Amino acid sequence: MQDARTIARSRSEWRLLHVERGERPSLPEAHATVAVPKGATWVRRLAAFLGPGYMISVGYMDPGNWATDLAGGAQFGYTLLFVIMLSNLMAILLQALSARLGIATGRDLAQACRAYYPRPVAFLLWIACELAIIACDLAEVIGTAIALQLLFGIPLIGGALITALDAFLLLLLMNKGFRFLEAFVIALLIVIFGCFAVQIFVAAPPAGTILHAMFVPSSEIVTNPAMLYIAIGIIGATVMPHNLYLHSSIVQTRAYERNDEGRRDAIKWATVDSTVALMLALFVNAAILIVAAVAFHGSGHEDVAEIGQAFELLSPLLGLSIASILFAVALLASGLNSTVTATLAGQIVMEGFLHLRMPQWARRLVTRGIAIVPVVAVTAIYGEHGTAELLVFSQVILSMQLPFAVIPLVQFVSDKNKMGSFAIPRGVAILAWVVAAIILALNFKLLYDTFAGISG
């Protein structure tokens, strides 16, 4: 009963605020619907905020990241583990800033861009973000289609067409409540984690070597052009633009008290939630690279870079009959999870920038259709190899859109006029700008190398 009153009061407070602003709450059907127990133990309060971090962690282990991790492990062993660790730390900072923006201002990143930028600028940012979501959806279609082919022998074209059916998955989950949606995502994350935990156990990599590679960088990362190229790819594909929009919205599903004390408490727990979840993503990305290093590096298979190749070789090289099956199951779970989060991000972006609402099933069919058409066309014309190149191209498109999300986010959370007492301290702001500059510089380098035809 207390929880019901808390939710009702929280939703009422924010409804009044958004009416004054002339805008709807972010993700209105789920806004302030998850109760936060008042005066409860820290365990119960943490449990109340548990969920959004795991939903955004999906973007850090989606099918688009697998190719770079596989290539890095196969070609260079454990050396690039430091790059995975560094990129994950950058992601932890930026996602914490995204949660802070949503909780402190009551606006998601899309709404903030519309409110604080001139209309033409906001429109261009919306176009850029929509392109990023389409590129992300493209990677999901390819990854899911590959997983269906590996597990069930379904041709890639057929697998791509089957992915259209998941247009109704999110609608079903959302109708059951936002907590149910989060539980679905976390369940699939546990499947992914479990699949790679088994493979890591069987691979039995040297713990000391892994820890050294993860925390002590090698100068070869920057002196070896081929290694630098893959390192740039790992970092460039780490922070997904749509994740910053998504996180700033879904943290507002909690019915925390809408005052300074309540917001400060919510920021603390939301940051803990996303940090822990992104450490899980770190394990998955590192596990992909480690398994590739154990199985392929030094065994005459250093050229393995595609998911299909890895699937064929994992079981015989690791000596575990189900290793390849576990790999494909994790890929399928990753594709399904990415479907949920990208759909939500698409809704948040469209409503935030344009104040335009579209039925979820209609939006999902449109965006999924846009992604399916090029996959089917490329597969029919160029075969599986063309699909692998299309997966890389989708990551390039995502890299191009990253500045349009990172720069506004850091600018907003550094501005005391917009954030009030929740503006980040000068030291954190400097660090955030440095991180943004590093990510953007590496992305531009990746784009230059890609379009110049440089691959090391």
Buried (B, 14 or more C-beta within 10 A) or exposed (E): EEBEEBBEBBBEBBBEBBEEEEBBBBBBEBBBBBBBBBEEEEEEBBBBBBBBBBBBBBBBBBBBBBBBBBBBBBBBBBBBBBBBBBBBBBBBBBBBBBBBBBBBBBBBBBBBBBBBBEEEBBBBBBEBBBBBBBBBBBBBBBBBBBBBBBBEEBEBBBBBBBBBEBBEBBEEBBEEBBBEBBBBBBEBBBBBBBBBBBBBEBBEBEEEBBEBBBEEBBEEBEEBEEBBBBBBBBBBBBBBBBBBBBBBBBBBBBBBBBEEEBBBBBBBBBBBBBBBBBEBBBBBBBBBBBBBBBBBBEEEBBEBBBBBBBBBBBBEBBEBEBBBBBBBBBBBBBBBBBBBBBBBBBBBBBBBBBEEEBEBEEBBBBBBEBBBEBBBEBBEEEEBEBBBEBBBBBBBBBBBBBBBBBBBBBBBBBBEEBBEEBBBEEEBBEBBBEBBEBBBEBBBBBBEBBEEEEEE
